[in-house]
Amino acid sequence: MTNVLARLRALQEGDLPTHGGSTLAYVYDSGLAEADEIGRAALAQYGATNGLDPTVFPSLRTLENDLVGWAARLLNGETAVGTVTSGGTESVLLAVQAARDAANSPTPNMVIPSTAHAAFHKAAHYFKVPAVVVDVDPVTFTPDPADIAAAIDDNTVLVVASAPSYAHGVVDPVREIAAIAADRGVRCHVDACIGGWILPYVRLDGIEVPDFDFAVPGVTSISVDLHKYAYTPKGASILLHRDASLRKAQFFASAAWPGYTMLNSTMQSTKSGAPLAAAWAVIHHIGDQGYQRLARTAHDATLDLAKRIDAIDGLTLVATPATTLVAVRTDARSDVFTLADEMTTQGWFVQPQLSFRDQPPSLHLTVSAATALRLDELVDALTAATRSAQQLGPAHVSPDLAAAATTLDPTTLDDAAFDGLLTIAGLADTAATGTLPTRMAPINALLDVAPPPLREALLTAFLDHLMRPA
Ligand SMILES: *Cc1c(COP(=O)(O)O)cnc(C)c1O
């Protein structure tokens, strides 16, 4: 037994650290060792349970209703009901699916700002609810409510706002957007996946936060991830609906087969009770006062970090952070991709965001409470990394390759052509060996000049190579 666990530990040495505050995307660290230990224990205790049927594991029903009640209280949902899902994406998918099925339009669409999370494009793809994308202001990165209003038509089943958006960390004008949606009789989903457990707690501390929750008339559903700022183990999010009638279309029942009558609240059927139980245990352990402290710590650290980043010669903030997310740009002396590599060299992971529409590429930093303890170190690393990135100069894409990337039509390429492109992009070796190159900048720079459909096609081909049995 110790042998296989030791092998797992050895494999994990190649992973990004999940704790310690140096990984500024994907993971969230409260810095509270006891909370982590409790989460792990609850995962183990509930690993074999099945949330498929809330009548045979009544404890799971109790835990779920308790957490949904907690979230509803936080988000001013006096009449709200909800469901614990496996993550933000599942919460978003179900919000779109419920809106589509309740509206019963033959050609449904949804109106989303261009800054909405990619999960909405996934929902569009899965559920055939095309996204009508409204561009955002180039300075505030939020949509003009008038543009949202103009985009709504008789087939619109859902309007979306973010609180905040992942890429820029700003909160959309929820009050105006929800009013427009209500006026047109359309549902309005607020994606608070990353801000929903932060904004209410910093507000309790007297900090002014934009209106974004059920206190705003017209908001019909809200997603909030527990595995982000509730610092619970992965696999837990909540989708809230303003009232039970709005949730109905989300549920699925099937008696059209000879087995048990299937009755599901989420996309999964058999589902582990472990993430739910772990979330319950961690949330009750940390408690409201604990979250108020953690939220304030991460929030204050973010504002401090933003100020200090703006003072680094060669870096600028993309937007003023509303919560705990920072987006950063470089000037022409360096590029964000080389900067990210230089940060990796120093033991920090920051996430490159490719150019999009007329916005240049940027770096994304998600600040969690554990990062707050190491802010000086982080600022020093950013300063040093900016200097070395300037010395190295921007990652270079050969003009021929750039020209090819902008003209290639991914729909006309066969597998061999993709293999050739992966080789050129420097991804072929990675696919063969499973280990990433130490420098990602050349790859990111090439992807950056490729139009989005080619980026998608290249990365899909890459994934296909990567995921093969040994
Ligand atoms: C994280 C996030 C999501 C998706 O959540 P996952 O848990 O990664 O599936 C959706 N919207 C926003 C704003 C997010 O930050």
The ligand as an SDF file (V2000), in Angstrom:
LIG
                    3D

 15 15  0  0  0  0  0  0  0  0999 V2000
  -13.7890   29.3130  -12.6700 C   0  0  0  0  0  0  0  0  0  0  0  0
  -14.8730   30.0110  -13.3750 C   0  0  0  0  0  0  0  0  0  0  0  0
  -15.8380   29.3040  -14.1080 C   0  0  0  0  0  0  0  0  0  0  0  0
  -15.7470   27.8210  -14.3870 C   0  0  0  0  0  0  0  0  0  0  0  0
  -15.5540   27.0800  -13.2570 O   0  0  0  0  0  0  0  0  0  0  0  0
  -14.8020   25.6720  -13.2090 P   0  0  0  0  0  0  0  0  0  0  0  0
  -14.9170   25.3350  -11.7690 O   0  0  0  0  0  0  0  0  0  0  0  0
  -13.3940   25.8870  -13.6810 O   0  0  0  0  0  0  0  0  0  0  0  0
  -15.5280   24.6990  -14.0700 O   0  0  0  0  0  0  0  0  0  0  0  0
  -16.8700   30.0420  -14.6580 C   0  0  0  0  0  0  0  0  0  0  0  0
  -16.9210   31.3690  -14.5240 N   0  0  0  0  0  0  0  0  0  0  0  0
  -15.9870   32.0800  -13.8560 C   0  0  0  0  0  0  0  0  0  0  0  0
  -16.1200   33.5680  -13.7530 C   0  0  0  0  0  0  0  0  0  0  0  0
  -14.9270   31.4230  -13.2650 C   0  0  0  0  0  0  0  0  0  0  0  0
  -13.9840   32.1080  -12.6150 O   0  0  0  0  0  0  0  0  0  0  0  0
  1  2  1  0
  2  3  1  0
  2 14  2  0
  3  4  1  0
  3 10  2  0
  4  5  1  0
  5  6  1  0
  6  7  2  0
  6  8  1  0
  6  9  1  0
 10 11  1  0
 11 12  2  0
 12 13  1  0
 12 14  1  0
 14 15  1  0
M  END
$$$$
